[in-house]
Amino acid sequence: MKTPKHTQIQLGPLVKRICHCGCLTEFMPTREDNIYVNKQHANYGYNNGPRKKKNAEKTRQVKILDRNDRVLEKYFQANVRADNTATVYFDILRADGYDFSTHVGTIEQEGKEYYLTFRYVILVIPSDPKRVKIKKR
């Protein structure tokens, strides 16, 4: 016995899909342009997609530069003198987390090499023990 056409269930031309966020959840789309299971999966896919992978190194470098600025600010405010400079021992800065290999740029003046961060300029004085002169930009 055949069932009448009006009672048959038609699923439509859309087939099950895998969510694009990376969770590997299989779902039945309600529209042709559905690529995520729901809004939470769409947010995760947008915030953790190729853009985040592409900018990972840039983000890591900016975090290091921010930490360097915070360390310099701490010691500058604690040791500032009348000429708006502060002198701190090299080893103390390094122990507090300052990364001397990462800086925004360098300036050479009068045979001395100054290293730039976002808000400060430093000069490494090669005496024994090494010292660092900090000045605001």
C-alpha positions in Angstrom: 0.0 0.0 0.0 1.4 3.4 -1.0 1.3 6.4 1.2 -0.2 9.6 -0.2 2.3 12.2 -1.4 1.2 14.8 1.1 2.2 12.6 4.1 5.7 11.8 2.8 8.6 13.6 4.5 10.8 15.5 2.2 14.3 16.3 3.7 15.3 18.5 0.8 18.5 18.8 -1.2 20.7 19.8 1.7 22.9 17.0 3.1 24.5 16.8 6.5 27.7 18.8 7.0 30.7 19.0 9.3 30.9 22.2 11.4 33.7 24.5 10.2 34.9 25.5 13.7 36.9 22.3 13.9 34.8 20.4 16.4 33.9 17.8 13.7 30.2 17.8 14.8 27.9 16.6 12.0 24.7 18.7 11.6 21.8 19.2 9.3 21.8 22.7 7.9 18.6 24.7 7.8 19.8 27.0 5.0 22.3 26.6 2.2 24.8 29.0 3.8 24.9 27.3 7.2 28.5 26.2 8.0 28.4 26.2 11.8 26.1 24.2 14.2 25.1 27.3 16.1 26.2 30.8 17.2 28.7 29.6 19.8 30.5 27.5 17.2 30.5 30.5 14.8 32.1 32.7 17.4 34.8 30.1 18.1 35.4 29.6 14.4 35.8 33.3 13.8 38.1 34.0 16.8 40.3 30.9 16.4 40.6 30.8 12.6 43.4 31.6 10.2 43.7 35.2 11.4 44.7 34.1 14.9 47.3 31.6 13.6 48.7 34.3 11.2 49.2 36.9 14.0 50.5 34.5 16.7 54.1 35.6 16.4 53.1 39.3 16.3 51.0 38.9 19.4 53.9 37.1 21.2 56.3 40.0 20.4 53.9 42.6 21.5 53.4 40.8 24.9 57.2 40.8 25.4 57.5 44.5 24.5 54.6 45.3 26.9 56.3 43.4 29.7 59.6 45.2 29.0 57.7 48.6 29.3 56.1 47.6 32.6 59.5 46.6 34.0 61.1 49.8 32.9 58.3 51.9 34.2 58.5 50.2 37.6 62.3 51.0 37.9 62.0 54.4 36.3 59.4 55.6 38.8 61.3 54.2 41.7 64.7 55.6 40.8 64.0 58.8 38.8 66.4 61.7 39.3 66.3 65.4 38.7 67.5 65.0 35.1 64.5 62.6 34.3 66.7 59.5 34.0 67.1 56.5 36.2 70.0 54.1 36.5 69.5 50.4 37.4 71.7 47.4 37.4 71.5 45.2 34.3 71.1 42.0 36.3 68.2 43.4 38.3 66.2 44.2 35.1 67.0 40.8 33.7 65.9 39.0 36.9 62.6 41.0 36.8 61.8 39.6 33.4 63.2 42.3 31.0 64.1 40.7 27.6 67.1 42.6 26.2 66.9 40.9 22.8 63.5 42.4 22.0 63.1 46.1 21.4 61.3 48.4 18.9 64.4 49.9 17.4 67.9 51.4 18.1 69.4 54.8 17.8 73.1 55.5 17.5 74.3 58.9 18.9 77.8 60.0 19.8 79.1 56.4 19.5 76.5 55.0 21.9 73.7 52.7 21.0 70.3 53.4 22.6 67.5 50.8 22.6 63.9 51.9 22.2 60.8 50.4 23.7 57.2 51.8 23.3 57.7 54.5 26.0 61.3 54.4 27.1 64.9 54.7 25.8 67.7 52.7 27.5 71.4 52.8 27.3 73.5 49.8 28.5 76.6 51.1 30.3 79.3 48.4 30.1 80.9 49.0 33.5 81.5 46.4 36.1 78.7 45.6 37.1 76.7 46.5 34.0 74.1 49.3 34.5 71.2 50.5 32.4 70.2 54.2 32.1 66.5 54.6 31.5 64.9 57.8 30.0 61.3 58.5 28.9 60.8 59.0 25.2 
